[in-house]
């Protein structure tokens, strides 16, 4: 039952927002009493925490699978972008913004976990690129990994990139190209250009 509650709550939170969905709404959608939810979660904050961390773990598992299967680090980044976009496409309510506003402590813990996961994953990918001569040998892998995280987080700030001007897909696509063009070798650039051309066609 706990998993069922998390699954339904995640669906509602991502569609309608963390703030507007009540425990009554979740109970009604599942067809159980509100008391049943409180057996598993002391309050709404605990439920929000469980939902966000489960979503995070699912995305991490998906990214790990992509990294293991990828042919090269350029393709890997594009595959991860597609995977993340697929996960975000049902989000109509700016869940990141709502989480930060109404559940700042959960948001801060999640941001730190996201950084740790992404930092390790991107560092590994960058090193793979250097070893296969797709990325320049003189790049500072640790620094660029941190910059990449900072940029990916920054493009989601609606006060800097308003959604009525920029779609999330455009921002991710453009930032990815910007990031890769700064570090690729000629060999890497040939692969990148093929990817950009095939994505546009």
Order of alpha helices (4+ residues) and beta strands (2+ residues): alpha-alpha-alpha-alpha-alpha-alpha-alpha-alpha-alpha-alpha
